[in-house]
Amino acid sequence: QVQLVESGGGLVQPGGSLRLSCEVSGGTFRSYTMGWFRQAPGKEREFVATSRGSGGNTYYAESVKGRFTMSRDNAKNTVYLQMNSLNAEDTAVYYCAAAVNIRPILSAIRLQRMYDYWGQGSQVTVSS
């Protein structure tokens, strides 16, 4: 059974930074495509970033490109989302997700239905 446990959310002032972590247990982490998604109040959950397993590339939503950095430590079975220059529009519950059963093709990598397992969510609030 694959489990994802997130940590690192909180309250930060506009312009500040936070780092989210997502530790994965079970299976072969190195091969998983890992994603970050977020859901703002009153909005649908949306794609933020994804890292393809087995040495693949990382991709970002346009809204976070240049401000957020996703990384993974295969030795620790953990993915990270470093968030800089945060603003109020980044306020949301952030979820990490793992595509375990299949490796999504590039055109589908942003689709939530490609991901089999999800973390519990971490609240990120950007406010002064």
C-alpha positions, 0 to 999 in steps of 0.5 A: 500500500502506498501512502503519502504524508505531507508536511510544511504548510502554514501562514506566511506573509506576502513575498515570503517562502515556504517549503512543503514536503511529501514522504512516500512509503510503499512501492518503488518511489524512484519510478513514480511520477509525483505531482503537486496540486492545490485547491483554493477556497471556492475553486476546483483543485488545479495542477501546480507541478509534476516530476516524472519518475526515473530521471524524467523532467519537471513541469510547472503551471504557468501561474507558479513558473519561476517562483515554485521549484519541485524537487525529489530525493529518491534516497528519502522517498520524498518530494518537495515544493519550494514556494517563493514570492508567495502572494494571496492567490497562492492560498490553498490546500496543497496536495501531493499525488503519486502516479503509481500504476501507470506512467502518464504520457506527457500530454496527460501529466497535468490531469488529476485522474492520472494520479492514484494516491494522494496526500492528506493536504497541507494548508498554505495561507498567504496573508499579512 
